[in-house]
Amino acid sequence: MKKKFILSLVALCTISAHASSGSHKFQILLNAFADWFTYAANIGGSITNDLTVTTPMGSTVLFNGLIFPKDTVDVETQSSFLVDRYGNPLTPANSIGTWFATGTRLVDFNLFAPVITPGIDIESTHWVLEFKTNEEHGNRVFADVITQALAQFLPGATYQEANGAITGGTNGNEKIRGKVTAKVYASPIFGQGSIIQVKFSEEVEYK
């Protein structure tokens, strides 16, 4: 009996060690000053990496961010979004994955200019959330969203939101569908990052 109990306990621990983790909510860190950050915009005849340049309607833009579990950063109280709520730096090494976005501008847009019409659609965007995994083909979630400008990019502003559909995934997320929503928060101090708070209607497996 004792032997069977031990074997059962070992089996349970083995299953737990390999169990997937899932969540409906994530945070994505944007940091234009980090080495890992990428921004590029095809503005017609040239490519710019300058976020202050106005991107005309029809421009293609791409950028990335680091994915972290929900509540890693407290957007209500922290002055810097480059650390977690305990003051630990957020890095590619301790992230749970990378977010990639490729979009088409729907209007002429400048992140630093006043928003004349809050809520205006500014971009049709394809998202890829690529989570860290040992699987050969990776663990990804795909979504198509419309991004809207809420306000001018200023310290402490909630300046964009997005709404869209989950279009699929790989590995544990092959059958995932549903909706995705997000809001983008700027840190109260310029240069200390922005956080995208993301919510999926369906649970996303990320390990």
Number of C-alpha atoms within 10 A of each C-alpha: 6 7 8 9 10 11 12 12 12 12 12 11 12 11 11 10 9 9 10 12 11 14 15 15 20 20 23 26 27 26 20 19 11 10 7 13 14 16 15 15 24 17 18 13 5 7 13 16 14 11 14 12 14 17 23 18 16 16 20 21 21 18 17 22 25 26 28 24 17 16 13 17 24 16 21 10 11 17 18 21 28 22 19 16 16 10 12 10 11 18 16 13 8 12 17 19 22 19 19 17 19 19 22 21 21 19 15 13 19 17 18 14 13 14 17 11 11 14 16 17 18 20 25 19 22 20 21 19 23 21 21 16 15 9 9 7 9 16 23 25 25 20 21 21 22 20 24 20 24 21 20 18 21 18 18 16 16 20 22 24 21 22 17 20 18 21 17 16 22 16 17 18 18 14 10 20 20 14 17 20 20 22 19 24 25 25 24 20 14 14 15 19 22 28 28 23 20 20 20 20 16 17 16 23 20 22 19
